[in-house]
Amino acid sequence: GKHLTSKDEIKGIHWATWTCVLGPEVNGIWPKYTDITDINFVDANFGSATLVSGDDFGLVKLFRFPCLKKGAKFRKYVGHSAHVTNVRWSYDFQWIISTGGADHSVFQWRFIPEAMSNGGFDTLQ
């Protein structure tokens, strides 16, 4: 590989995954009055243009991806009783796995794309 230092070169790269909590593609995931440590992990599903996040408030959230504008709309899901340390899509993008911190739990969430849910947004069960 080649070390890239130019912002323009980096912008032009099409990444296979997106798991970074920072960057222009995820600007909208940050609630007001939060700091850089409050959102612990994200994972993008390029096929359905959906981003999942796990945060220090015990929430698993779904956003549209890319999520460019501050204050973006989201769906939140509660299950963890402590901070969510990690979230990842399954290999087939039908499930999301989330892991908790102090609650020592692992959750499996079923992803239902909006076309199947009769709503205006993707949902988890």
C-alpha positions as CSV (number, residue, x, y, z in Angstrom):
1,G,0.0,0.0,0.0
2,K,0.8,3.6,-0.3
3,H,0.7,6.1,2.6
4,L,-2.0,8.7,1.9
5,T,-1.7,12.2,3.3
6,S,-3.9,14.2,1.0
7,K,-7.5,14.9,2.2
8,D,-8.7,14.8,-1.4
9,E,-7.1,11.4,-2.0
10,I,-8.8,10.0,1.1
11,K,-12.2,11.5,0.2
12,G,-12.1,9.6,-3.1
13,I,-11.7,6.1,-1.5
14,H,-14.7,3.8,-1.4
15,W,-14.4,1.9,1.8
16,A,-15.6,-1.7,2.2
17,T,-16.9,-0.9,5.7
18,W,-17.4,2.1,8.0
19,T,-16.8,1.5,11.7
20,C,-15.3,4.9,12.7
21,V,-17.3,7.1,15.0
22,L,-15.6,10.2,13.5
23,G,-15.8,11.6,10.0
24,P,-18.1,13.6,7.7
25,E,-20.2,10.5,7.0
26,V,-21.3,10.2,10.6
27,N,-21.5,13.9,11.7
28,G,-25.3,13.5,12.4
29,I,-25.0,10.7,15.0
30,W,-23.8,13.0,17.8
31,P,-26.5,14.3,20.2
32,K,-26.1,17.7,21.8
33,Y,-23.8,18.1,24.8
34,T,-22.0,14.8,24.1
35,D,-18.3,14.3,23.8
36,I,-16.2,12.0,21.7
37,T,-16.4,9.1,24.2
38,D,-20.2,8.9,24.4
39,I,-20.6,6.9,21.1
40,N,-18.6,3.7,21.3
41,F,-19.1,2.0,18.0
42,V,-20.8,2.3,14.6
43,D,-21.1,-0.1,11.7
44,A,-22.5,0.8,8.3
45,N,-24.7,-1.4,6.0
46,F,-24.1,0.0,2.6
47,G,-26.7,-2.1,0.9
48,S,-29.6,-0.6,2.9
49,A,-27.9,2.7,3.6
50,T,-28.2,2.2,7.3
51,L,-25.8,2.9,10.2
52,V,-26.1,1.3,13.6
53,S,-24.5,2.8,16.7
54,G,-24.0,1.8,20.3
55,D,-23.5,4.5,23.0
56,D,-22.8,5.1,26.7
57,F,-26.5,5.6,27.4
58,G,-27.3,1.9,26.7
59,L,-29.0,2.6,23.3
60,V,-28.7,0.9,20.0
61,K,-29.7,3.4,17.2
62,L,-30.3,3.2,13.5
63,F,-29.5,6.1,11.2
64,R,-29.5,6.6,7.5
65,F,-26.0,6.3,6.0
66,P,-24.3,8.5,5.3
67,C,-25.5,10.6,8.2
68,L,-24.1,14.1,7.3
69,K,-26.3,16.6,9.1
70,K,-26.2,17.3,12.9
71,G,-29.3,16.2,14.7
72,A,-30.2,13.5,12.2
73,K,-33.3,11.4,12.7
74,F,-32.9,8.0,14.2
75,R,-34.7,5.0,15.8
76,K,-33.5,4.0,19.2
77,Y,-33.7,0.6,20.8
78,V,-33.4,-0.2,24.5
79,G,-32.3,-3.5,26.0
80,H,-28.9,-2.9,27.6
81,S,-28.8,-1.7,31.2
82,A,-25.4,-0.1,30.8
83,H,-23.2,1.3,28.0
84,V,-23.1,-0.5,24.7
85,T,-19.5,-1.4,23.9
86,N,-19.8,-2.7,20.4
87,V,-22.4,-3.2,17.5
88,R,-21.8,-5.1,14.3
89,W,-23.9,-6.3,11.4
90,S,-24.0,-10.1,10.7
91,Y,-22.4,-11.3,7.5
92,D,-25.8,-11.3,5.7
93,F,-26.9,-7.9,7.2
94,Q,-30.1,-9.5,8.6
95,W,-28.9,-9.2,12.2
96,I,-27.1,-6.8,14.5
97,I,-25.1,-8.0,17.4
98,S,-24.6,-5.6,20.3
99,T,-22.5,-6.2,23.4
100,G,-23.0,-4.5,26.8
101,G,-20.3,-3.3,29.2
102,A,-21.3,-3.5,32.9
103,D,-24.4,-5.6,32.1
104,H,-22.2,-8.4,30.5
105,S,-24.8,-9.1,27.9
106,V,-25.0,-9.9,24.2
107,F,-28.1,-9.0,22.2
108,Q,-29.1,-10.2,18.8
109,W,-31.4,-7.8,16.9
110,R,-33.3,-8.7,13.8
111,F,-33.2,-6.1,11.1
112,I,-36.3,-5.5,9.1
113,P,-35.8,-3.2,6.1
114,E,-38.3,-0.4,5.5
115,A,-39.9,-2.1,2.5
116,M,-41.0,-5.0,4.8
117,S,-42.0,-2.9,7.8
118,N,-44.7,-0.7,6.3
119,G,-43.0,2.3,8.0
120,G,-40.8,5.1,6.9
121,F,-37.7,3.7,8.6
122,D,-35.8,0.5,9.1
123,T,-36.6,-1.3,12.4
124,L,-35.1,-3.8,14.8
125,Q,-36.8,-6.5,16.8
